[in-house]
Amino acid sequence: METPTSSAASVGHSEEGLRLKADDFECLNDMPLEGSAPSTPGDVGKNAFGDDFRNYANSKRQEEVERNYREDHTKMTVGVVKEKMAKWLKFTHGEYTIMEVIEMLDELVDESDPDNELPNSIHDFQTAERIRKLYPGEEYDWFHLAGLLHDLGKVLALWGEPQWCVVGDTYPVGCQHSDQIVFPHFFETNPDTRHPVYSTKNGMYKPNCGITNLMMAWGHDEYMYWVLKENKCTLPLEALAVIRYHSFYPWHTHGAYTHFEAPQDKALKKWVVEFNKFDLYSKSDEVPNCEELKPYYAGLLKKYGIDGKLRW
């Protein structure tokens, strides 16, 4: 597996424990997350179609969503993840500002999402603004910006990657697939399910190795996390955590893979869980005036060192 070339020493509260090992992901587990995340009040309502959120049984987009997950679960293997990392973590695919990438996402509708068919650019602002409403103040401006940035890795789908390896819930590869993953029966034909190591409960990992030492299925979460590190973003560790793990529903919502948790992962999970309330339930919100909001977020991009052209 190729290690990203740059040093991201300015990322988060400390770089200690954040580096990618030669053959594995980095470990965050000796890094405490600051503070605790309060609960989000209010009625969660219905999605953009008037349906329950995360309905994977009979949603209005059922056929499209199932097709995307069938491809993902059939094809996503340890080998595929290594190939994608080697391709995309060289960061040689262009230089663009955050706002330029957000505008690109006007063209993208997430094929894995049963709750929404709006362009992804609108969802980014919806998420950020819902966070901003319940977490006002400069002390949480990193949380606002995380809301804006969390899905920008989906630009991979506009640069030639099929959506099955860009969008959707994520999960670890290299170990037994949990039955808490959406459409778990689609894994039956995945080659790794017949691997003597990858098909076992612990797979290529050790118990309590830490969630951040797991190799995740390739997608927009992982890519955007590494884009921010590559470009020396100074967002705090909490923001990087929610960007990297917001799609890891089997873990943060359904309690799977807890046998891999290290003690500090419980603190990590608090902000990931809190973020997902905004990510999911903002999809029923009114469409914001994105142009009016851009100056505020442009200021945050400057504050956290990612206001110019970034390497993607």
Disulfide bonds with the S-S distance in Angstrom:
none
